[in-house]
Amino acid sequence: MTIQNVPLKQLRPTEAYLCQASLDFLKDHDIVAQEPLEIVVDENDQYILMDGHNRAYLALLRGQTTVRAEVHDHHNTSRGYGLQGFLNPEVEKCSCLGVHCIHDLASRILSTRAEVIAYQSNQKK
């Protein structure tokens, strides 16, 4: 694992929706840059965003071109990240929904976290 500045345009989301309540909280408390995002580099050298979708989107809105990230190799299992298990289906699901980068989440913002969870649960069925 290393801490790197990663180009926002290269991040591949694993979540297809953002939460407006979370975005508002992060903006109000200026939390966007405090903690690094969590990213896994896959076998094709793509940056897969594991945690921090709302913070990445806010960074994009602020005009940032890079974000600070904790970058893990896809072979690293210490955090439970494994492309064979979790990542591939989540990235594929986002791709099928037209979400290929952080910018694509602009039209996919729901009001509450509960709404996001419910909507994502219905997508898996």
N, C-alpha and C positions, 0 to 999 in steps of 0.2 A: 504494500500500500504506500502510495506517495500522495503528497498534497501538490496539486498543479492548478494552473489557470487554464481552463478548458473553454474553447469557443462555444458560445451559446447555440450557434446555428448547427453545431455538430451533435447536440444532445438528442438521443432517441428516447422519448417518453415511454414509461411502462404504465402510466395512468392516462385514461382518455378524458378525464374531467378534472376541473379545478373547482375549488370551493370559495365562493365570494366572501363568506364569513372569515375564512382563514386568510384570504388576501387582505381584507380590511384589518384584521388583527396584526398581521405582519407589517403592514404599512404604518399603522398607529404606533407600533412599538419599535419601528425601525430595525427589524430583525433580519432583513434580507441578507446582509453580508456577514452576520455574526458567526454562524456555523457553516463549515463547508458542506456542499452537496455530496451525496454518495453516488458514485458512478462505478460501473464495471466496464472494462474494455473487453469486448468480445473477440472471438477468433478472427473477425474481419476488421479489427481495429476500430470498430464503432463504439462511441461513448453511450452506454445505456444508463439512463438516469434511474436510480433506485429510490432515492429519497430527496425531496426538495423541489417538487414540481411547482408548487406555488411560489417559492422563493426564486426559482429560475425564471418564471413568467414575470415576476415583479422586476427582476434585474433587466429583462428584455424591455419592459415598459420604461425603465429609467434610462435606457439608451446604452446600457453596458453591452459589450461585445464578448466578454469573457466572464466566467464565474470561478471562484475558488472551489476546488472539489477534492474530496478524498477518493482517489482513483485506485480501484482494485483490479487485479488481473482476473480473467474469467476462470482460471484454475483455482483461485483462492476460495476455499470453502469455510474459512473461519467465521464469516458473517452469514453463512447459509446461502450465498449467491452461487448459483450454478446454472449455466445456460441450458443444460439439458432439462432441468426441473422447472424452475420458475420463469426465467427470463424469456426464453423463446416464445412461449404461448402469450405472454403479456405484450411483447413487442409486436408479434403477429396480430394480436387482437387490435392493438392501436392502429397498426397499418391498415387493417381491414376497415376501420372506422375513419380512415383518412387523417390519422394523427401520426405524422412522421417526424415532427420537430416541435419545439416549444411554441413557436409562432402559431401552429395549427390549433393550439388550445384556446386561442382568443375567443372563439365562438362556442366554447364548451365549458362555460362557467355556470355552475348551479349554486343556489342560494346557501344551502347548509351542508355540513359534512354528512349528516344523515341522508340527505337527498342524493349526494354523490355515492354513498355506500349502497343505497337502495337501487339506484340506476345501474351501478356496476354489477350488482348481484343479478339484476334482470338480464344484463348483457351476456352473462355466463351461461344462462339457461338455453 
